[in-house]
Structures are given as structure tokens and as C-alpha cells.
Amino acid sequence: MVAAIAILLPTVLAFVVLVIHLLCVWMKAADEEAHLRAMLGPSYEAYYASAGAWIPRLLSREPPTALTAAVDQDSPKPRPEPFK
């Protein structure tokens, strides 16, 4: 949406706002990736290796079985039911 404003209203201010917006999105994505790496570990690394960060890859680098094995290995355990 911010890019559309910069295209439809090509002023210096619109492009400055677009650049600031893209920097904020990039910083937020980097923060979320760090959080996911800390929480999910190797299973997220396997996913990240096969998926594109900004532009999705059409062909995976690894076969799907390798990704499934990494996810199954590190999947969180179910919570125990609370005492009644």
C-alpha cells in the first residue's frame, strides 16, 4: 500500500516514507526470524533453508522428506492435562 502511494503520488516525501517503511519491515522480519530460530531450532532452520525470505522459491533445495524428518524430530511435546 505504501508502494502504491509512492507510485501514484511520486514526491520526495512519498519515497522517503516508502524507504522508512521497508526498513521497518526488514527489521521486524529479522527480529521474528531470530525469535523463531530460538524457539524452534533445527526445524525452523530446515524450513528457512527451503523457503525464500522475501520471494518464495518455486523449487525446494531439499526434498520434502528431509524437511518432514526435521520437523518430526523437533516437534513440541503435547502438554499434560491439568489435574482435576
N, C-alpha and C positions, 0 to 999 in steps of 0.2 A: 504494500500500500504506500509506503514511504517512497519507494522507487517510482511508483506511478505519479506521485505528486511532483517529483523531480523531473519526470519526463513531460508531464502536462504543463508544469509551470517552471520552465528552465531558468531559474535565477540562482545567483551565488548562494543565497540563504538556503534554498531547497537542496542544493548539492551538499552544503555543509551539514545540514540536518541528516541527509542520507548517509554520509560518511560516519557521523557520530552514531547513528542507528546501527549501521553494520558493525562498527567496533563493539558496541554494547552486546549485540547478538553473538559475536565471535567470543567475547569474554564470558558470557553466560554459558555458551556451549562448552567452552574449555572447563569451566567450573563443574558443570554437570558430568562431563566425561571423567574428571578426576574423582568425583563422588561415586560414580558407577564403578570405576576401577577399584576403589577402596571397598565398596560394598560387595561386589560380585566376583572380583578377582579374575581368575583364568577364564571363566565362562564369558565375561564381558570382553576380555582380550580376544577370544576366539571370534566373537561376534564382530568386534571392531576391525579385526583383520579381514573379514569377509565383506563388510559393508563400507560404503563410501561415507565420508564425514559430511560433505556438503552436496555431492552429486552421487546418487546411488549407482553402484556398479551393476551392470547387467549380467556379468559373468562372475561367479564367485572364484576366489583364489583357491579355496579349499573345497573338497567335496562335502556335501551336506552331512555325511556320516561323521566326519571329524568334528563338525560343529555340534551335532547331537550328543556325541560322547562327552565333549567338554561341558555341555550344559547339564547332562545327567550326572556327571561326576560332582559338580559343584552346586547342585540344586539345593535350596534351603530345606531343612527338615521340617515336617509339619509340627505345629505347636501342640503340646499336650493339652488335653481338655482340662478345664479348671475343676477343682474338687467341688462336689455338691454337698 
